[in-house]
Amino acid sequence: MSRIWCERAWLGPEGVADNILLENDDGGAITHVGTAPRPDPGAGVLTLDGVVFPAAANAHSHAFHRALRGRTHTGRGDFWTWREQMYRAAGALTPGKYERLATAVFAEMVTAGFSSVAEFHYVHHRPDGAAYGSAAAGDGPEGAGPRGEDDDLDSEHAMELALCRAAAAAGIRLTLLDTCYLAGGIGKPLAPEQQRFGDGDVHAWLDRLDSLRKAVAARFDPARITVGAALHSVRGVPESALPVIADRLSPELPLHIHLSEQPAENEACLAEYGVTPAGLLARHGLLSPRLSAVHATHLTAEDIDLLGGAGATVVMCPTTEADLADGIGPARALADAGARIALGTDQHAVVDPWLEMRALEHGERLASGQRGRFTPDELLQAASAGAVAAMGTPTAGIAVGLAADLAAVNPATMRTVGSDPGQLPLTATSADVTAVVVGGELLAANGVHSRLGQPADLLAAALKEIA
Ligand SMILES: [Zn+2]
C-alpha cells in the first residue's frame, strides 16, 4: 500500500479540493480518497504540492515521428510532402535504434505528464518487407534462462518487443497497436518505401497479431504493457479485408484507424466504394465502442451521426492537425452526437497534454466564432478518461478503482499564476508540471525522469543514430 497527499487535486465535476489523501494498493490502483492535513516529512507519504490532475493518456503516437520535429518547415508543402520525409525516417529504424529513440520519446511523454500511450505501430518488418526473425527459429533456445534483448532482436516481433522494452524503461503504460497496412492507396500496391509496413494479406497480419499478443503477455505485466490492433486507414486496408477483420479480430482488443484526415482520402473512398470512410466501416460492422477513429477531420453530418451513434472514441490530435495543415475536425459536434473525445500527440511536433487540450478548444473557437466550446473539465476528461476505450491498460483518475497516475502542476509560475486552478488547461504547459506519478510511483519531477534523467539527453543521442 502507498499513500499520496495532494495539496490540491482536481476531482472531476466536483472541481478542485484541498488536502486530498489517496491510498493505493500494491498494484497502483486507488483504494481510498479522503482528506488529511499535510503529512509530516518522514511519515512515508508522497507529498505533491500544487494542483494535482489525473496523468494524461496519449491516445495516438508514432514514436519515430519525433525525429522530424523542427526539421520539416522549409518551403511550402502539405501532408503528402511531409509524408515523404516521414518515410525516410521510417527507413532508418532498426530494433535497437528504435528502442533507444522510443525510450527517449516515452521518457519525454512521462515528464510532460502522460502515464499511458497508444502506439500506432506499422514499422514491423525489415526495410525490404521481410519478417524479422526469419533467420532464427523461435525466440531463442528453450531452457537457456530468461529471455534477453539479444534473443528478442532475433524474434519475429523484434520491433514490437523493442517498443515494449522502451515503454517499460520509461515507466509509461503502453497499448501497442499492431497495424494492418496492406496497400499504398485504394487499389494501389505498397510503394517501395512502404514495404516494411506490410504483412502481404489480412490473414498473415491477424496471425502475426495473435503471435505478438502471446509474446508480449509472456514477458510483460498486462497492466503496464498490452497489445491492441489498428487498421492504417481505408487507404492502407482494402475493403475486401474488412469482413475478415470484423469476423476474426478478438472483440476485447481496442481497434484504431486513421479516418478522414485528408479530403483526398474521402474522395478516393467515395470514388471506389461509393461511401465515405466512416460509411465503409459501418458497412462492415466495424463502428462500435471499441473503435477509435483518429483525426476524423473531414466528416459529413452522416459520418458524425455514425461515429457518435456507435459510441466510438474519436482521437483528436490538434497540434499535429495544425502542423500538417489537415484542418479542424468537428470535435464538439462529435461529442454532442455521443462520441468520446480523446487526445493524442501523433507526430510529436509537441509532446504536451496541456497544449493539446488548449489546441482542441482553440480549433473549435477559430472554426465557430464562439468561446467555451469545451469546458476546462471536458478538456481534462478528453486528456484522461476520454481514452478509456482506446487503451488496453488501466485508466488514470483521482477516484477509487482508477490508476494512481497523477501529474502535479505549479499554479504559481509566470504562465499559471493568477489562474483559477480549474482553468489551468487554458494556461499551463508541460514546463509547469512538477511531478508525475505512475501506479503510485514518482517517475518524474521538474522535467527530469527519475530513472532515465534528462529526456533531452536521451533524445539527442537517439536522434544522432538515425538522422
Ligand atoms: Zn497517426
Residues whose N, C-alpha, C, O or C-beta is under 5 A from the ligand:
A	BS01	ZN	D346
